[in-house]
Amino acid sequence: MHEEVSRSWWIAVSRLTVLVTCAGLATSRIGLLAHELVGHGGAAVAMGGTVTDVQLFWFAGGWLRFEATGGELLIALGGIVVESIVGLALWIGLARRTSLGGRIARAIGAALVLHATWYLATGTWHGFGDGAKLHRELGDAKWVVAIPAALVTVAAGYAAARWVLGALAATVPGGRRRQIAGTAIALVVAGGLQLAAALGEVQLRRDTTYAQAMRREPDRLAARELAQWTEQQTRAGEAPTEQARAEMQRNLAQRHAQFPFAIVLAVLTILAVGAGAVRTRAVPAAAITTGLLARCAVICGGSIALVIAIDAVFH
């Protein structure tokens, strides 16, 4: 009897892991297409520009190159705007859906808002990605954008956790402790798989354009100043040793050091998700149906295939 209960528990956890993995991958891939093509690409065309190149990672992010005579800031923020609009539409539009699928879809909306505002907040503060231009233009006033965006990120994390975690836990049989353990395992495994796939692909591709875009402004400044210093020393007939370069690099890193905004926001977001989990509403037990699992898997596979196909068109 104990073995039978244990087996049913592991089957439920496995099904939940597959469901969360598929939902996460589908969200990130559809979000990527909306962000890059509709957001940046649509904004570039609307501003009278043209899209010249697109690079989409199968499991990670991507970039879009365009030619335009104006509106660069609007184009840079177009992806964040579109992602936020889609996320809010899902969150508001599915407010009355209380089925497991409906709750997951609504939580996906909150996740899109969370990603968009996280990217805006950290990018604006540290000067990378879509927030790099805003970082340069705002200067010391970057907090005007970064702080409000960060607050939305925390709120989205709390709302998503409160809405969906109870429903996910209800798919795992057993008492509350076993439900919490099963849900935690599913989320950690699903998140780990997606993170490993994304980081692994970035490492394998070694895309210099993407790497440069995601580099923080202080790091770019330090690298530029190090290159200038090295050139000056070499011209003066005193080519710096590796030890001297390392020392200069440390000094420049300290000179351009920033408040660890992204780390603080990550901690606050995790705490918000934890608070949402504690406050999640009890949901009647309901197993994950094969139909829901199949639909989610098809959407996941289709979204990845679509990203691969569109990327192939540009290369």
C-alpha positions as CSV (number, residue, x, y, z in Angstrom):
1,M,0.0,0.0,0.0
2,H,2.8,2.4,0.9
3,E,4.6,1.6,-2.3
4,E,1.5,2.3,-4.3
5,V,1.0,5.7,-2.6
6,S,4.6,6.6,-3.2
7,R,4.3,5.5,-6.9
8,S,1.2,7.6,-7.4
9,W,3.0,10.6,-5.8
10,W,6.0,10.4,-8.0
11,I,3.8,10.0,-11.1
12,A,1.9,13.2,-10.1
13,V,5.1,15.1,-9.5
14,S,6.5,13.9,-12.9
15,R,3.4,15.0,-14.7
16,L,3.5,18.4,-12.9
17,T,7.2,18.8,-13.8
18,V,6.4,18.2,-17.5
19,L,3.5,20.6,-17.4
20,V,5.5,23.4,-15.7
21,T,8.4,22.8,-18.1
22,C,6.2,23.0,-21.2
23,A,4.4,26.0,-19.9
24,G,7.6,27.8,-19.1
25,L,9.3,27.1,-22.4
26,A,6.2,28.0,-24.4
27,T,5.9,31.3,-22.4
28,S,9.5,32.2,-23.0
29,R,9.4,31.4,-26.7
30,I,6.1,33.2,-27.5
31,G,7.3,36.0,-25.3
32,L,10.5,36.2,-27.3
33,L,8.7,36.4,-30.6
34,A,6.4,39.1,-29.3
35,H,9.3,41.0,-27.7
36,E,11.6,41.0,-30.7
37,L,9.4,40.9,-33.8
38,V,6.3,42.7,-32.7
39,G,7.9,45.0,-30.1
40,H,11.2,46.0,-31.6
41,G,10.4,45.1,-35.2
42,G,7.0,46.6,-35.2
43,A,8.3,49.8,-33.5
44,A,11.1,50.1,-36.1
45,V,8.7,49.8,-39.0
46,A,6.3,52.2,-37.4
47,M,9.1,54.8,-37.1
48,G,9.9,54.5,-40.7
49,G,12.9,52.2,-40.3
50,T,13.7,48.7,-41.6
51,V,14.7,45.5,-39.9
52,T,18.0,44.3,-41.3
53,D,18.8,41.2,-39.1
54,V,17.2,39.0,-36.5
55,Q,18.9,36.5,-34.2
56,L,16.6,34.3,-32.1
57,F,18.0,31.8,-29.7
58,W,16.1,28.5,-29.5
59,F,16.0,28.6,-25.7
60,A,17.5,31.9,-24.6
61,G,16.9,35.5,-25.8
62,G,17.7,37.2,-29.0
63,W,18.4,40.5,-30.8
64,L,17.2,42.5,-33.7
65,R,19.2,45.0,-35.8
66,F,17.4,47.8,-37.6
67,E,18.0,51.0,-39.5
68,A,16.1,54.1,-38.5
69,T,16.5,57.9,-38.6
70,G,14.8,58.5,-35.3
71,G,12.8,57.0,-32.4
72,E,15.7,54.8,-31.2
73,L,14.5,55.0,-27.6
74,L,10.9,54.0,-28.5
75,I,12.2,51.1,-30.6
76,A,14.5,50.0,-27.8
77,L,11.6,49.9,-25.4
78,G,9.1,48.4,-27.9
79,G,9.7,44.8,-26.8
80,I,9.1,45.6,-23.1
81,V,5.9,47.5,-23.9
82,V,4.4,44.7,-26.0
83,E,5.4,42.0,-23.5
84,S,3.7,44.0,-20.7
85,I,0.5,44.6,-22.7
86,V,0.2,40.9,-23.6
87,G,0.9,39.9,-20.0
88,L,-1.7,42.4,-18.6
89,A,-4.3,41.3,-21.2
90,L,-3.9,37.6,-20.1
91,W,-4.0,38.6,-16.4
92,I,-7.1,40.7,-16.7
93,G,-8.9,38.8,-19.4
94,L,-8.6,35.5,-17.6
95,A,-9.6,36.8,-14.1
96,R,-12.6,34.5,-13.9
97,R,-10.9,31.3,-15.1
98,T,-10.4,29.1,-12.1
99,S,-9.6,25.8,-13.9
100,L,-6.0,24.6,-13.7
101,G,-5.4,25.6,-17.3
102,G,-6.9,29.0,-16.8
103,R,-4.9,29.6,-13.7
104,I,-1.7,28.6,-15.5
105,A,-2.5,30.9,-18.4
106,R,-3.2,33.8,-16.1
107,A,0.0,33.2,-14.2
108,I,1.8,33.2,-17.6
109,G,0.4,36.7,-18.0
110,A,1.9,37.8,-14.7
111,A,5.2,36.1,-15.6
112,L,5.4,38.1,-18.8
113,V,4.8,41.3,-16.9
114,L,7.4,40.2,-14.3
115,H,10.0,39.5,-17.0
116,A,9.3,42.8,-18.9
117,T,9.5,45.0,-15.8
118,W,12.5,43.1,-14.4
119,Y,14.4,43.6,-17.7
120,L,13.4,47.3,-17.7
121,A,14.4,47.9,-14.1
122,T,17.7,46.1,-14.1
123,G,18.6,47.2,-17.7
124,T,17.9,50.8,-16.9
125,W,19.9,50.7,-13.6
126,H,22.9,48.8,-14.9
127,G,22.8,49.9,-18.5
128,F,22.4,46.7,-20.5
129,G,19.9,45.3,-23.0
130,D,16.8,47.3,-23.8
131,G,17.5,49.7,-20.9
132,A,21.0,50.7,-22.0
133,K,19.9,53.8,-23.9
134,L,17.5,54.9,-21.1
135,H,20.4,54.4,-18.6
136,R,22.6,56.8,-20.6
137,E,19.9,59.4,-21.1
138,L,18.6,59.4,-17.5
139,G,22.0,59.3,-15.8
140,D,21.7,59.7,-12.0
141,A,17.9,59.9,-12.4
142,K,17.7,56.3,-13.6
143,W,15.9,55.4,-10.4
144,V,12.8,57.2,-11.7
145,V,12.2,54.3,-14.0
146,A,14.1,51.5,-12.2
147,I,12.4,51.7,-8.8
148,P,8.7,51.8,-10.1
149,A,9.5,49.0,-12.5
150,A,11.0,47.0,-9.7
151,L,7.9,47.4,-7.6
152,V,5.8,46.1,-10.4
153,T,8.1,43.1,-10.7
154,V,7.7,42.2,-7.0
155,A,3.9,42.7,-7.2
156,A,3.7,40.4,-10.3
157,G,5.8,37.7,-8.6
158,Y,3.5,37.8,-5.5
159,A,0.3,37.8,-7.6
160,A,1.4,34.9,-9.8
161,A,2.5,32.8,-6.9
162,R,-0.7,33.4,-5.0
163,W,-2.9,32.6,-8.0
164,V,-1.3,29.5,-9.3
165,L,0.8,27.7,-6.7
166,G,-2.2,26.4,-4.7
167,A,-3.7,24.9,-7.9
168,L,-0.3,23.3,-8.8
169,A,0.0,21.8,-5.3
170,A,-3.5,20.4,-5.5
171,T,-2.4,18.1,-8.3
172,V,0.0,16.3,-6.0
173,P,-1.7,13.6,-3.7
174,G,-1.0,13.4,0.0
175,G,-0.9,15.9,2.9
176,R,0.2,19.5,2.8
177,R,3.9,18.7,3.3
178,R,3.9,16.2,0.5
179,Q,2.1,18.6,-1.8
180,I,4.6,21.4,-1.0
181,A,7.6,19.0,-1.5
182,G,6.2,17.7,-4.8
183,T,5.5,21.2,-6.1
184,A,8.9,22.4,-5.1
185,I,10.6,19.5,-6.9
186,A,8.6,20.2,-10.1
187,L,9.4,23.9,-10.1
188,V,13.1,23.4,-9.3
189,V,13.5,20.7,-12.0
190,A,11.5,22.7,-14.6
191,G,13.4,25.9,-13.9
192,G,16.8,24.1,-13.8
193,L,16.1,22.5,-17.2
194,Q,15.1,25.8,-18.8
195,L,18.1,27.7,-17.3
196,A,20.5,25.0,-18.3
197,A,19.2,25.0,-21.9
198,A,19.4,28.8,-22.2
199,L,22.8,29.2,-20.6
200,G,24.2,26.2,-22.6
201,E,22.9,27.6,-25.9
202,V,24.4,31.0,-25.2
203,Q,27.8,29.4,-24.4
204,L,27.7,27.2,-27.5
205,R,26.7,30.0,-29.9
206,R,29.1,32.6,-28.4
207,D,27.1,35.4,-30.1
208,T,29.3,38.6,-29.7
209,T,26.4,40.9,-30.5
210,Y,24.2,39.4,-27.8
211,A,27.1,39.3,-25.3
212,Q,27.9,43.0,-25.9
213,A,24.3,44.0,-25.7
214,M,23.9,42.3,-22.3
215,R,27.1,43.7,-20.9
216,R,26.6,46.3,-18.2
217,E,27.5,49.9,-19.0
218,P,30.2,50.1,-16.2
219,D,31.8,47.0,-17.6
220,R,31.9,48.5,-21.1
221,L,33.4,51.7,-19.7
222,A,36.0,49.8,-17.7
223,A,37.0,47.7,-20.8
224,R,37.3,50.9,-22.9
225,E,39.4,52.7,-20.4
226,L,41.6,49.6,-20.0
227,A,42.2,49.5,-23.7
228,Q,43.0,53.2,-23.9
229,W,45.4,52.9,-20.9
230,T,47.2,49.9,-22.5
231,E,47.5,51.7,-25.8
232,Q,49.0,54.8,-24.1
233,Q,51.5,52.7,-22.1
234,T,52.5,50.9,-25.3
235,R,53.0,54.1,-27.2
236,A,55.2,55.4,-24.4
237,G,57.4,52.4,-24.8
238,E,56.3,50.8,-21.5
239,A,54.1,47.9,-22.6
240,P,52.2,46.9,-19.4
241,T,52.8,43.5,-17.9
242,E,49.9,41.1,-17.2
243,Q,50.2,41.9,-13.5
244,A,50.0,45.7,-14.2
245,R,47.0,45.1,-16.5
246,A,45.3,43.0,-13.8
247,E,45.9,45.7,-11.2
248,M,44.5,48.4,-13.5
249,Q,41.5,46.3,-14.3
250,R,40.7,45.9,-10.6
251,N,41.1,49.7,-10.1
252,L,38.7,50.4,-12.9
253,A,36.2,47.8,-11.7
254,Q,36.2,49.6,-8.3
255,R,35.9,53.0,-9.9
256,H,32.8,52.0,-11.9
257,A,31.3,49.8,-9.2
258,Q,27.5,50.0,-8.9
259,F,24.9,49.3,-6.2
260,P,23.9,45.6,-6.8
261,F,20.4,46.5,-7.8
262,A,19.7,43.3,-9.8
263,I,20.7,41.1,-6.8
264,V,18.5,43.1,-4.4
265,L,15.6,42.9,-6.8
266,A,16.1,39.1,-7.2
267,V,16.0,38.6,-3.4
268,L,12.9,40.8,-3.1
269,T,11.2,39.0,-5.9
270,I,11.9,35.6,-4.4
271,L,10.5,36.8,-1.1
272,A,7.4,38.1,-2.8
273,V,6.9,34.7,-4.5
274,G,7.3,33.1,-1.1
275,A,4.8,35.4,0.4
276,G,2.4,34.6,-2.4
277,A,2.9,30.9,-1.8
278,V,2.0,31.3,1.8
279,R,-1.1,33.3,1.0
280,T,-2.2,31.1,-1.9
281,R,-5.8,30.0,-1.7
282,A,-6.7,26.4,-1.1
283,V,-7.9,24.6,-4.3
284,P,-9.8,21.2,-4.4
285,A,-7.5,18.3,-5.4
286,A,-7.5,17.7,-9.2
287,A,-5.1,15.5,-11.2
288,I,-3.4,16.8,-14.3
289,T,-5.4,15.4,-17.2
290,T,-3.7,13.8,-20.2
291,G,-5.5,16.3,-22.4
292,L,-4.1,19.3,-20.7
293,L,-0.6,17.8,-20.7
294,A,-0.9,17.0,-24.4
295,R,-2.1,20.5,-25.3
296,C,0.6,22.2,-23.3
297,A,3.3,19.9,-24.9
298,V,2.0,20.7,-28.4
299,I,2.0,24.4,-27.7
300,C,5.5,24.1,-26.3
301,G,6.8,22.1,-29.2
302,G,5.1,24.4,-31.7
303,S,6.5,27.6,-30.2
304,I,10.1,26.2,-30.2
305,A,9.6,25.1,-33.8
306,L,8.3,28.5,-34.8
307,V,11.3,30.2,-33.2
308,I,13.7,27.9,-35.1
309,A,11.9,28.4,-38.4
310,I,11.8,32.2,-38.1
311,D,15.5,32.3,-37.1
312,A,16.3,30.1,-40.1
313,V,14.6,32.6,-42.4
314,F,17.0,35.3,-41.5
315,H,20.1,33.1,-41.7
